[in-house]
Amino acid sequence: MTEPSGLQYPVRAKDAETPAIKQLERMLNSIGKHPKLIGVDGEQIVIPDSVYYILRQAIELMASGHAISLVPLERELTTQEAADLLNVSRPYLVKLLEQTAIPYKIVGSHHRIRFEDVMAYKEQRDLLRHQSLRKITQLSEELGLYDNEIEDFRQEDETFEQ
């Protein structure tokens, strides 16, 4: 069976597959340093560390109910694919490209963005968001607003329970 690959076809475990995936996860967690695949004819091959690492990640995510997709870092994305990954609109993504926030190239009349560059931008954006939220929380705590809101919520919750 040949399955299409790429961003368009993420794989999510079917409910009936969940027990087998959980069992695989337990087995992989208990395996020693050099796991092997054994073919139906008894032929054995040691799974290379790089493949084992990806396999463990995939099984862990699928066991947790996540859909996954393997994408080569060098893969070039359309503006719509990149926008979907960043959870932004395509016009907003094009503005980011025009502002040189993300490297891109033009192929014919179309923008192409490397997956690796989109993920680097996403990581940087998420880090900045996290830092900003931390600063807001710190300022709220210093002003006494953060603790008061939690205490107010606790009092409302206790009143509701009575």
C-alpha positions as CSV (number, residue, x, y, z in Angstrom):
1,M,0.0,0.0,0.0
2,T,1.5,3.3,-1.0
3,E,0.5,6.4,1.1
4,P,1.0,9.9,-0.1
5,S,3.5,11.8,2.1
6,G,3.8,15.4,3.1
7,L,1.9,18.0,5.0
8,Q,-1.4,17.2,3.3
9,Y,-1.6,13.7,4.9
10,P,-1.0,13.6,8.6
11,V,-1.5,10.2,10.2
12,R,-3.7,9.7,13.2
13,A,-4.0,6.3,14.9
14,K,-7.5,4.7,14.6
15,D,-9.2,3.8,17.9
16,A,-8.7,0.1,17.1
17,E,-4.9,0.7,16.8
18,T,-4.5,2.4,20.1
19,P,-3.9,-0.7,22.2
20,A,-1.1,-2.0,19.8
21,I,0.5,1.5,19.8
22,K,0.5,1.6,23.6
23,Q,2.1,-1.8,23.6
24,L,4.7,-0.7,21.1
25,E,5.4,2.3,23.4
26,R,5.9,0.1,26.4
27,M,8.1,-2.3,24.4
28,L,10.3,0.6,23.1
29,N,10.6,2.0,26.6
30,S,11.9,-1.3,27.9
31,I,14.3,-2.1,25.0
32,G,18.0,-1.8,25.6
33,K,20.6,0.1,23.5
34,H,20.3,-1.8,20.2
35,P,16.8,-2.7,19.2
36,K,16.3,-5.0,16.2
37,L,13.8,-5.8,13.6
38,I,13.2,-9.4,12.8
39,G,11.8,-10.4,9.5
40,V,9.3,-13.3,8.9
41,D,12.3,-15.3,7.5
42,G,14.2,-14.7,10.7
43,E,16.6,-12.1,9.2
44,Q,17.6,-9.5,11.8
45,I,18.7,-5.9,11.4
46,V,19.7,-3.5,14.1
47,I,17.6,-0.3,13.9
48,P,19.9,2.7,13.4
49,D,19.8,5.2,16.3
50,S,18.4,7.9,14.1
51,V,15.5,5.7,12.9
52,Y,14.9,4.5,16.4
53,Y,14.8,8.1,17.7
54,I,12.1,9.1,15.1
55,L,10.2,5.8,15.7
56,R,10.0,6.5,19.5
57,Q,8.8,10.1,18.9
58,A,6.2,9.0,16.4
59,I,4.9,6.2,18.7
60,E,4.8,8.5,21.8
61,L,2.9,11.2,19.9
62,M,0.4,8.7,18.4
63,A,-0.1,7.0,21.7
64,S,-1.1,10.4,23.1
65,G,-3.6,10.8,20.4
66,H,-1.7,13.3,18.2
67,A,-1.7,13.2,14.4
68,I,1.8,13.2,12.9
69,S,3.5,13.9,9.7
70,L,7.1,13.5,8.7
71,V,8.4,16.4,6.7
72,P,12.0,16.8,5.4
73,L,13.6,20.0,6.6
74,E,14.5,20.9,3.0
75,R,10.9,20.6,1.8
76,E,9.6,23.8,0.2
77,L,6.2,24.9,1.2
78,T,3.5,26.9,-0.5
79,T,2.4,30.1,1.2
80,Q,-0.8,28.3,2.2
81,E,1.0,25.3,3.8
82,A,3.3,27.7,5.7
83,A,0.4,29.8,6.9
84,D,-1.4,26.7,8.1
85,L,1.7,25.6,10.0
86,L,1.9,29.0,11.7
87,N,-1.9,29.2,12.2
88,V,-2.0,32.6,10.4
89,S,-3.8,33.7,7.3
90,R,-2.0,33.4,3.9
91,P,-2.1,37.3,3.4
92,Y,-0.5,37.8,6.8
93,L,2.2,35.2,5.9
94,V,2.9,37.0,2.6
95,K,3.4,40.3,4.7
96,L,5.9,38.4,6.9
97,L,7.8,37.3,3.7
98,E,7.8,40.9,2.3
99,Q,9.1,42.1,5.7
100,T,11.9,39.5,5.4
101,A,10.8,37.9,8.7
102,I,11.1,34.5,6.9
103,P,13.4,33.7,4.0
104,Y,11.8,32.6,0.8
105,K,12.4,32.3,-2.9
106,I,10.2,32.9,-5.9
107,V,9.5,30.0,-8.3
108,G,7.8,31.3,-11.4
109,S,5.2,33.6,-9.8
110,H,4.9,31.7,-6.5
111,H,6.6,32.1,-3.1
112,R,8.3,29.0,-1.8
113,I,9.4,28.8,1.9
114,R,11.6,26.1,3.3
115,F,10.0,24.1,6.1
116,E,13.1,24.6,8.2
117,D,12.8,28.4,7.9
118,V,9.1,28.3,8.9
119,M,9.8,26.2,11.9
120,A,12.7,28.5,12.9
121,Y,10.4,31.5,12.7
122,K,7.7,29.7,14.7
123,E,10.2,28.8,17.4
124,Q,11.4,32.4,17.7
125,R,7.9,33.7,17.7
126,D,6.8,31.3,20.4
127,L,9.9,32.1,22.5
128,L,9.1,35.9,22.3
129,R,5.5,35.2,23.2
130,H,6.5,33.2,26.2
131,Q,9.0,35.9,27.4
132,S,6.3,38.5,27.0
133,L,3.8,36.5,29.0
134,R,6.4,36.0,31.7
135,K,7.0,39.7,31.9
136,I,3.3,40.5,32.1
137,T,2.8,37.9,34.8
138,Q,5.8,39.3,36.7
139,L,4.5,42.9,36.4
140,S,1.0,41.7,37.6
141,E,2.6,40.0,40.6
142,E,4.6,43.1,41.5
143,L,1.5,45.3,41.3
144,G,-0.4,42.8,43.4
145,L,-2.9,42.2,40.6
146,Y,-2.1,38.6,39.9
147,D,-2.4,37.3,43.4
148,N,-5.7,39.3,43.9
149,E,-7.2,37.7,40.9
150,I,-6.4,34.2,42.1
151,E,-7.7,35.0,45.5
152,D,-10.9,36.5,44.1
153,F,-11.4,33.4,41.9
154,R,-10.9,31.1,45.0
155,Q,-13.5,33.1,47.0
156,E,-16.0,33.0,44.1
157,D,-15.3,29.2,43.7
158,E,-15.9,28.7,47.5
159,T,-19.1,30.7,47.3
160,F,-20.3,28.7,44.3
161,E,-19.7,25.4,46.1
162,Q,-21.7,26.5,49.1
